[in-house]
Amino acid sequence: MSSHPDIDPETQLRAVAILRTPPEAVADAEEADRALRPLEKVLPATPEGPLRATILSNLGLLRLARFRHSSDPADLDQAIAHLAEASTGLLAHGSPPALSATIPNLISALHTRAEVTDNTDDLDSAIAWGRSSIVHLPALLPQRAAALASLSSALRVRYERSRYAEAEHEGDLTEAYEGDLTEAIELGHQAIADLPDDHPRLGSTLSNLGSAYLLAGRAEEAIALFERAVTLARAVRDTLGLARTLNNLAGAFLRAGRPAEATLTYEEALEAFRAIGDREGAERVANNLTVVRDLLAPPDTADPPDPDTDPDTDPGTRP
């Protein structure tokens, strides 16, 4: 990083250190601020090119990390602005392969804002970014697989929203987005095939694809994917991912007409949520468990209700 008269040497050295070893996670908003400040100071003095894209990409990830602690919409807005600028530069000028992580991170950030604000425009933007950018990423690159996974998740959620909107008599929307679910399944399989077995996003990608199959009425295929995701979560000790995936697996058992297995899996999910102190998750699973126990009590030939599934985690990918 070249020197600049308006930036003190200590700030430059700190920025270089952050770029060389970017934080995998931050403990709180204050830690994020300490990493953000030097990068924000050197950004205006950095010309267009791979270095500026690297700074922007790291700023975007740090703002996303800060948002997880602060819940401040401004952090999420700034993260999207940084990642969008970095992605635009990446696609226009080309950058080192590692920076390709910027694209799935942008898709994920837009997806997150769509969930937070219920703004369908952000979901549409995430899908548009994914479709236009993935063709520029080299095949078999892990970052490309991560982008495929993020795009698959956004497509699945848009289809799911259209189904619920139709149920609320807001119009015949599901047919218009019918292709989203098919595309989500296809892209999910591509992502799983390309992601290494030890990739941190493999578990969430498996779970997302399982959710897509469940929406398509293919519960047994969903079960197989959720079971793979559970095994992976146990192996890497992803306690939150394990709890969420167990809840989704139990819901798939229920939809497959296997209530006894659903009951056992919900009980395991409830224990997992309680172990990590997630009261909201535990309450959601407890409600699901009540539903399935009621279903087992009296003989009933009606279709089982849709379980309350957990959203799939979509952690950012390090640039």
C-alpha positions in Angstrom: 0.0 0.0 0.0 1.6 3.3 -1.1 2.0 6.1 1.3 -0.3 9.1 1.3 0.4 12.5 2.9 -3.0 12.6 4.6 -2.7 9.2 6.2 -0.4 8.6 9.1 2.0 5.6 8.8 0.5 3.8 11.8 -2.9 3.8 10.1 -1.4 2.4 6.9 0.4 -0.3 8.7 -2.7 -1.3 10.6 -4.7 -1.4 7.4 -2.1 -3.6 5.7 -2.2 -6.0 8.7 -6.0 -6.3 8.5 -5.9 -7.0 4.8 -3.2 -9.7 5.3 -5.1 -11.4 8.1 -8.7 -10.3 8.0 -10.7 -11.2 11.0 -12.7 -14.4 10.6 -15.2 -13.1 13.1 -15.5 -10.2 15.5 -16.6 -10.6 19.1 -18.6 -7.4 19.2 -19.3 -4.1 17.5 -16.3 -2.4 19.2 -13.9 -5.0 17.7 -15.5 -4.4 14.3 -15.0 -0.6 14.7 -11.3 -1.1 15.5 -10.8 -3.0 12.2 -13.1 -0.7 10.2 -11.4 2.6 11.1 -8.0 2.2 9.4 -9.6 0.7 6.2 -12.1 3.5 6.0 -9.2 6.1 6.3 -7.1 4.5 3.5 -10.0 3.8 1.1 -10.3 7.4 -0.3 -6.6 7.5 -1.2 -6.7 4.1 -3.0 -7.2 4.2 -6.8 -9.3 1.7 -8.7 -7.9 -1.7 -9.0 -7.5 -5.0 -7.0 -6.3 -3.3 -3.8 -9.3 -1.0 -3.7 -11.6 -4.0 -4.3 -9.8 -5.9 -1.5 -10.4 -3.0 0.9 -14.0 -2.6 -0.1 -14.6 -6.3 0.2 -13.2 -6.4 3.7 -15.2 -3.3 4.7 -18.3 -5.1 3.5 -17.6 -8.2 5.5 -16.8 -6.1 8.6 -19.9 -4.1 8.3 -21.9 -7.4 8.0 -20.2 -8.6 11.1 -21.0 -5.4 12.9 -24.6 -5.6 11.8 -24.9 -9.1 13.4 -24.0 -7.5 16.8 -25.6 -4.0 16.4 -28.7 -4.8 14.3 -28.2 -1.3 12.9 -29.7 -1.1 9.4 -27.0 1.4 8.5 -24.4 -1.2 8.9 -26.2 -3.5 6.5 -26.7 -0.7 4.0 -23.0 0.2 4.1 -22.0 -3.4 3.7 -24.1 -3.7 0.6 -22.7 -0.5 -0.8 -19.1 -1.6 -0.3 -19.7 -5.1 -1.7 -21.6 -3.8 -4.7 -18.7 -1.4 -5.6 -16.1 -4.1 -5.1 -18.1 -6.5 -7.2 -18.5 -4.0 -10.0 -14.8 -3.4 -10.1 -14.2 -7.1 -10.0 -16.4 -7.8 -13.0 -15.1 -4.8 -14.9 -11.4 -5.1 -14.4 -10.8 -8.6 -13.1 -9.1 -9.4 -9.8 -7.3 -12.2 -8.0 -9.5 -15.3 -7.6 -9.8 -14.9 -3.8 -11.7 -11.7 -4.4 -14.5 -13.7 -6.1 -15.9 -14.2 -2.6 -17.1 -10.7 -2.9 -19.9 -11.8 -5.2 -21.6 -14.4 -3.0 -21.1 -12.0 0.0 -23.1 -9.4 -1.9 -25.8 -11.8 -2.8 -26.0 -12.9 0.8 -26.1 -9.3 2.1 -28.9 -8.4 -0.2 -30.7 -11.6 0.8 -30.3 -10.7 4.5 -31.7 -7.2 4.0 -34.6 -8.6 2.2 -35.3 -10.8 5.2 -34.9 -7.9 7.6 -37.0 -5.3 5.7 -39.3 -7.7 3.8 -38.3 -5.8 0.7 -38.7 -8.0 -2.4 -36.6 -5.6 -4.5 -33.5 -6.6 -2.5 -34.3 -10.3 -3.2 -34.7 -9.5 -6.9 -31.4 -7.6 -6.9 -29.6 -10.6 -5.2 -30.9 -12.9 -7.9 -30.0 -10.5 -10.7 -26.5 -10.0 -9.3 -26.1 -13.8 -9.0 -27.3 -14.6 -12.5 -25.2 -11.9 -14.2 -22.0 -12.4 -12.2 -21.6 -16.2 -11.9 -20.8 -16.6 -15.6 -17.7 -14.5 -15.0 -16.3 -16.8 -12.3 -14.0 -19.7 -13.2 -15.6 -23.2 -13.0 -14.8 -25.3 -9.9 -13.6 -22.2 -8.0 -15.0 -22.5 -4.4 -16.1 -18.9 -4.5 -18.2 -19.7 -7.6 -19.8 -22.6 -5.8 -20.5 -20.2 -2.9 -22.2 -17.8 -5.3 -24.3 -20.6 -6.7 -25.3 -21.6 -3.2 -26.3 -18.0 -2.4 -28.3 -17.6 -5.6 -30.0 -21.0 -5.0 -31.1 -19.8 -1.5 -32.4 -16.5 -2.8 -34.4 -18.2 -5.5 -35.9 -20.7 -3.1 -37.0 -17.9 -0.7 -38.5 -15.8 -3.5 -40.5 -18.9 -4.6 -41.6 -19.5 -1.0 -42.7 -15.9 -0.6 -44.7 -16.1 -3.8 -46.5 -19.1 -2.5 -47.4 -17.5 0.8 -48.5 -14.3 -1.0 -50.8 -16.3 -3.2 -52.2 -18.0 -0.1 -53.0 -14.6 1.2 -55.0 -13.8 -2.0 -52.5 -11.3 -3.3 -52.6 -12.7 -6.8 -51.6 -15.7 -8.8 -47.9 -15.3 -8.1 -46.6 -18.8 -7.7 -46.9 -19.7 -11.4 -44.9 -16.6 -12.3 -42.0 -17.8 -10.1 -42.4 -21.5 -10.7 -39.1 -21.6 -12.5 -37.4 -20.2 -9.4 -37.8 -23.5 -7.5 -36.5 -25.6 -10.3 -33.5 -23.3 -10.8 -32.8 -23.3 -7.0 -32.6 -27.1 -7.0 -30.4 -27.2 -10.1 -28.0 -24.6 -8.7 -28.0 -26.2 -5.3 -26.8 -29.5 -6.8 -24.1 -27.6 -8.8 -22.9 -25.9 -5.6 -22.7 -29.1 -3.6 -20.8 -30.8 -6.4 -18.2 -28.0 -6.5 -17.8 -27.3 -2.8 -15.0 -29.1 -1.0 -16.0 -31.4 1.8 -14.5 -29.1 4.4 -16.0 -25.9 3.0 -17.8 -23.9 5.8 -20.8 -23.3 3.5 -21.4 -26.9 2.6 -23.7 -27.6 5.5 -25.9 -24.6 4.8 -26.0 -25.4 1.1 -27.1 -29.0 1.8 -29.8 -27.7 4.1 -31.0 -25.0 1.7 -31.3 -27.7 -1.1 -33.2 -29.9 1.4 -35.6 -27.0 2.0 -36.1 -26.6 -1.8 -37.0 -30.3 -2.2 -39.4 -30.0 0.7 -41.1 -27.1 -1.1 -41.3 -29.3 -4.2 -43.1 -32.0 -2.2 -40.1 -34.4 -2.4 -39.7 -35.0 1.3 -37.6 -38.2 1.2 -35.0 -36.4 -0.9 -35.1 -33.6 1.5 -34.5 -36.0 4.4 -31.4 -37.4 2.8 -29.9 -33.9 2.4 -30.8 -32.8 5.9 -29.2 -36.0 7.3 -26.0 -35.2 5.4 -26.1 -31.6 6.8 -26.6 -32.9 10.4 -23.7 -35.3 10.1 -21.5 -32.4 8.8 -22.6 -30.0 11.6 -21.7 -32.6 14.2 -18.3 -33.2 12.6 -17.4 -29.5 12.6 -19.2 -28.8 15.9 -21.5 -26.2 14.4 -23.9 -26.1 17.3 -26.3 -23.6 15.9 -26.3 -25.2 12.4 -26.9 -28.5 14.1 -29.9 -27.2 16.0 -31.5 -25.6 13.0 -30.9 -28.5 10.7 -32.3 -31.0 13.2 -35.5 -28.8 13.3 -35.7 -28.9 9.5 -35.0 -32.7 9.4 -37.8 -33.2 11.8 -40.2 -31.2 9.6 -39.2 -33.3 6.6 -39.9 -36.5 8.6 -43.3 -35.1 9.4 -44.1 -34.2 5.8 -43.0 -37.7 4.7 -45.5 -39.3 7.0 -43.0 -40.4 9.6 -44.2 -38.7 12.8 -42.4 -41.0 15.2 -39.0 -40.0 13.7 -40.2 -36.4 13.6 -40.9 -36.5 17.3 -37.5 -37.9 18.2 -35.7 -35.4 16.0 -37.7 -32.5 17.3 -36.7 -33.6 20.9 -33.1 -33.6 19.8 -33.4 -30.2 18.2 -35.1 -28.8 21.3 -32.2 -30.0 23.5 -29.7 -28.5 21.0 -31.3 -25.1 21.1 -31.5 -25.1 24.8 -27.8 -26.1 25.1 -26.8 -23.0 23.2 -29.2 -20.7 25.1 -31.4 -19.9 22.0 -34.7 -19.3 23.6 -36.5 -18.2 20.4 -35.3 -21.3 18.6 -36.2 -23.6 21.5 -39.7 -22.1 21.6 -40.2 -22.6 17.9 -39.2 -26.3 18.2 -41.3 -26.8 21.2 -44.3 -25.6 19.2 -43.4 -28.0 16.4 -43.1 -30.8 18.9 -46.6 -30.0 20.3 -48.0 -30.2 16.8 -46.5 -33.6 16.0 -47.5 -35.0 19.4 -51.1 -33.9 18.8 -50.9 -35.5 15.4 -49.8 -38.8 17.0 -52.5 -38.8 19.7 -55.8 -39.1 17.7 -56.1 -41.0 14.4 -56.1 -38.4 11.7 -55.8 -38.9 7.9 -55.4 -35.2 7.2 -52.1 -34.0 5.7 -49.7 -32.9 8.4 -49.3 -29.1 8.8 -46.2 -27.3 7.5 -43.6 -27.2 10.2 -42.0 -24.0 11.3 -38.5 -24.4 9.7 -35.4 -22.5 10.5 -33.7 -20.2 8.0 -30.5 -21.5 6.6 -27.4 -19.8 7.7 -25.4 -18.1 5.0 -22.2 -17.0 6.5 -20.0 -14.6 4.5 -17.1 -16.0 2.6 -13.7 -14.5 3.4 -12.2 -12.5 0.5 
